Amino acid sequence: MINLSVNVNKIATLRNARGGNIPNVQQVAVDCERFGADGITVHPRPDERHIRRSDVFALRPLVRTEFNIEGYPSEQFMDLVLSVRPTQATLVPDGPNVLTSSAGWDVEPNMDFLTGIVDRLKDAGIRTSIFVGTDLDNIRAAARTGADRVELYTGPFAEEFDADPERAVAPFTAAAMAAHSVGMGLNAGHDLSLHNLKFFQQHVPHLMEVSIGHALIADALYLGLEATIKAYKECLK
């Protein structure tokens, strides 16, 4: 079974829009696990426009599955991650003002930087994942950083899926094979949904985990959180 990690950023966005603590991010995370999620993902940003540093500390003792913190590895981010010690840290190249992750690392020019970050995380016992596109040489470069996994940025797949599913998924199939050939685990995320997830997992070998937030929370508005998580899990069988 491929693991489903639920990104709860959108829950925090809704809470922050009104103030107070409704919806309660911590309770939603606990409920996601109770309904079958295999992990919880958060992406704290410097402006705390959704997940706050305090949320990350509050979630740590509550999460009983895998806790994944993603973000740009600034010193502020590293201080947070090394304090909290999640199961996994996913490194993304986003600047502080980026609305959402929309590209992977160009690894080779950032090799020294990423290798140093990976070393620090692995010394703390934290699994590392680098957010990348489907370029095969870039994936092989990611392996040289010492990271445990790559997470494939699946935005281009989602954009092209309706027009030509086979063409849309082909680069991801090749990327998965390349990651596996250099001993890296494989995660994926961004714009995966009930509409395209089953097809994606059927055509992308060696997939270990998907991280899904926006589409899943949007579906939950109609289906309810429990039914939505079960539907996503069904797609991953």
PLY file of the C-alpha trace (Angstrom):
ply
format ascii 1.0
element vertex 237
property float x
property float y
property float z
element edge 236
property int vertex1
property int vertex2
end_header
0.00 0.00 0.00
1.25 3.49 -0.85
1.14 5.83 2.13
-1.20 8.83 2.15
0.14 11.85 4.01
-2.50 14.53 4.50
-1.27 18.12 4.29
-3.25 20.16 6.83
-2.10 23.61 5.68
-5.53 24.45 4.26
-7.12 23.75 7.64
-4.80 26.34 9.13
-5.62 28.77 6.30
-9.32 28.51 7.12
-8.66 28.97 10.84
-6.45 31.99 10.27
-9.04 33.67 8.04
-11.35 34.09 11.03
-9.04 33.98 14.02
-9.61 31.80 17.04
-9.13 28.06 16.79
-11.89 26.83 14.48
-11.20 24.56 12.73
-8.72 23.05 15.17
-5.61 21.97 13.27
-4.51 19.53 15.92
-7.90 17.82 16.11
-8.13 17.55 12.34
-4.71 15.90 12.21
-5.72 13.39 14.88
-8.96 12.70 13.01
-7.11 12.22 9.70
-5.04 9.50 11.33
-8.12 7.96 12.92
-9.79 7.85 9.49
-6.83 6.05 7.92
-4.18 8.59 6.91
-0.65 7.22 7.07
0.96 10.55 7.85
0.51 14.27 8.42
2.32 16.93 6.39
2.80 20.60 7.24
4.56 23.32 5.28
5.30 26.23 7.62
6.26 29.47 5.88
8.12 32.44 7.36
5.00 34.65 7.38
2.93 31.93 9.11
0.06 32.57 6.71
-1.25 29.07 7.36
0.70 26.65 9.58
2.41 28.42 12.47
5.55 27.35 14.32
3.35 26.80 17.37
1.20 24.38 15.32
4.25 22.32 14.46
5.27 21.98 18.10
1.69 21.21 19.13
1.30 18.52 16.46
4.52 16.68 17.22
3.32 14.74 20.30
-0.09 14.10 18.74
0.95 12.57 15.42
1.15 8.80 15.79
1.87 7.99 12.16
4.58 9.77 10.14
5.13 13.49 10.56
6.49 15.27 7.46
7.63 18.89 7.55
8.31 20.50 4.19
9.85 23.84 3.38
12.80 25.81 2.17
15.79 24.88 4.35
16.59 28.31 5.77
18.21 28.49 9.18
14.80 29.30 10.67
13.34 26.18 9.06
16.27 24.04 10.14
16.03 25.25 13.73
12.36 24.25 13.75
12.90 20.85 12.17
15.87 19.94 14.34
13.88 20.91 17.43
10.76 18.97 16.46
12.52 15.99 14.82
9.77 14.78 12.47
9.90 11.47 10.65
10.74 13.23 7.39
11.85 16.63 6.16
11.00 17.47 2.55
13.23 20.17 1.09
11.57 22.51 -1.42
13.16 25.45 -3.29
10.37 27.93 -2.56
11.20 31.51 -1.72
9.30 33.12 1.19
6.71 34.83 -1.04
5.79 31.85 -3.20
2.08 30.97 -2.98
2.59 27.22 -3.41
5.40 24.89 -4.46
5.50 25.00 -8.25
8.95 23.65 -9.21
11.58 21.27 -7.96
15.25 21.86 -7.14
17.88 22.31 -9.80
20.15 20.08 -7.77
23.58 20.37 -9.38
24.06 24.13 -8.80
22.83 23.65 -5.21
24.76 20.44 -4.52
26.98 21.75 -1.71
24.08 23.52 -0.02
21.73 20.53 -0.19
24.41 18.04 0.84
25.13 20.09 3.96
21.43 20.27 4.83
20.93 16.55 4.27
23.91 15.74 6.46
22.52 17.80 9.32
19.10 16.18 9.06
20.43 12.65 8.81
22.70 13.24 11.82
19.49 14.02 13.73
17.84 10.80 12.51
15.41 12.56 10.19
14.57 10.99 6.83
15.22 13.41 3.98
13.36 13.98 0.73
14.22 16.45 -2.04
11.45 17.97 -4.16
12.31 17.57 -7.85
10.88 17.46 -11.35
11.23 14.55 -13.74
14.64 15.35 -15.28
16.61 12.12 -14.94
20.03 13.69 -14.49
18.59 15.93 -11.78
17.23 12.89 -9.93
20.62 11.18 -10.13
22.19 14.36 -8.75
19.70 14.30 -5.86
20.98 10.84 -4.95
24.49 12.25 -4.59
23.32 14.59 -1.83
22.75 11.55 0.37
19.00 12.15 0.60
16.80 9.14 1.26
14.02 10.02 -1.18
12.87 12.37 -3.88
9.38 13.81 -4.08
8.21 14.27 -7.65
6.44 17.55 -8.38
3.27 16.31 -10.07
1.78 19.63 -11.18
2.63 19.03 -14.87
1.00 15.60 -14.72
-2.23 17.06 -13.35
-2.25 19.85 -15.95
-1.89 17.45 -18.89
-3.91 14.54 -17.52
-7.27 15.28 -19.14
-5.79 15.89 -22.59
-3.58 12.78 -22.72
-3.13 10.68 -19.57
-0.51 8.37 -21.08
1.65 11.25 -22.27
1.19 13.08 -18.97
2.40 10.19 -16.86
5.26 8.96 -19.07
7.95 11.30 -17.64
6.96 10.27 -14.12
7.25 6.59 -14.93
10.77 7.20 -16.24
11.63 9.36 -13.23
10.45 6.66 -10.85
12.63 4.09 -12.55
15.62 6.44 -12.40
15.11 7.11 -8.69
14.83 3.42 -7.95
17.95 2.66 -9.98
20.05 4.94 -7.76
18.57 3.60 -4.54
16.20 6.44 -3.69
12.73 6.09 -2.27
9.92 7.81 -4.15
7.28 10.26 -2.96
4.98 12.45 -5.06
2.77 15.46 -4.55
1.03 18.56 -5.95
-2.41 18.63 -7.58
-3.00 14.91 -7.19
-6.70 14.30 -6.67
-9.45 11.70 -6.77
-9.65 12.45 -10.49
-6.08 11.44 -11.36
-4.51 9.64 -8.40
-5.45 6.07 -9.24
-4.11 6.37 -12.78
-0.90 7.94 -11.47
-0.14 5.22 -8.96
-0.94 2.48 -11.48
1.66 3.86 -13.89
4.40 5.03 -11.53
6.36 2.12 -10.04
8.10 2.12 -6.66
5.86 4.88 -5.29
6.02 4.96 -1.48
4.06 8.05 -0.43
1.83 10.80 -1.76
1.31 14.08 0.06
-2.06 15.69 -0.68
-3.66 18.74 0.86
-5.63 21.19 -1.25
-7.67 18.71 -3.31
-8.31 16.43 -0.35
-9.57 19.21 1.90
-11.72 20.57 -0.95
-13.24 17.12 -1.47
-13.91 16.86 2.26
-16.21 19.88 2.04
-18.57 17.73 -0.04
-17.86 14.17 1.11
-16.79 14.65 4.71
-13.25 14.07 5.96
-13.60 10.39 6.81
-15.17 9.42 3.49
-12.63 11.50 1.60
-9.62 9.88 3.23
-11.09 6.46 2.59
-11.65 7.38 -1.07
-8.04 8.51 -1.47
-6.79 5.37 0.23
-8.88 3.32 -2.16
-7.13 5.01 -5.09
-3.79 3.91 -3.67
-4.55 0.21 -3.42
0 1
1 2
2 3
3 4
4 5
5 6
6 7
7 8
8 9
9 10
10 11
11 12
12 13
13 14
14 15
15 16
16 17
17 18
18 19
19 20
20 21
21 22
22 23
23 24
24 25
25 26
26 27
27 28
28 29
29 30
30 31
31 32
32 33
33 34
34 35
35 36
36 37
37 38
38 39
39 40
40 41
41 42
42 43
43 44
44 45
45 46
46 47
47 48
48 49
49 50
50 51
51 52
52 53
53 54
54 55
55 56
56 57
57 58
58 59
59 60
60 61
61 62
62 63
63 64
64 65
65 66
66 67
67 68
68 69
69 70
70 71
71 72
72 73
73 74
74 75
75 76
76 77
77 78
78 79
79 80
80 81
81 82
82 83
83 84
84 85
85 86
86 87
87 88
88 89
89 90
90 91
91 92
92 93
93 94
94 95
95 96
96 97
97 98
98 99
99 100
100 101
101 102
102 103
103 104
104 105
105 106
106 107
107 108
108 109
109 110
110 111
111 112
112 113
113 114
114 115
115 116
116 117
117 118
118 119
119 120
120 121
121 122
122 123
123 124
124 125
125 126
126 127
127 128
128 129
129 130
130 131
131 132
132 133
133 134
134 135
135 136
136 137
137 138
138 139
139 140
140 141
141 142
142 143
143 144
144 145
145 146
146 147
147 148
148 149
149 150
150 151
151 152
152 153
153 154
154 155
155 156
156 157
157 158
158 159
159 160
160 161
161 162
162 163
163 164
164 165
165 166
166 167
167 168
168 169
169 170
170 171
171 172
172 173
173 174
174 175
175 176
176 177
177 178
178 179
179 180
180 181
181 182
182 183
183 184
184 185
185 186
186 187
187 188
188 189
189 190
190 191
191 192
192 193
193 194
194 195
195 196
196 197
197 198
198 199
199 200
200 201
201 202
202 203
203 204
204 205
205 206
206 207
207 208
208 209
209 210
210 211
211 212
212 213
213 214
214 215
215 216
216 217
217 218
218 219
219 220
220 221
221 222
222 223
223 224
224 225
225 226
226 227
227 228
228 229
229 230
230 231
231 232
232 233
233 234
234 235
235 236
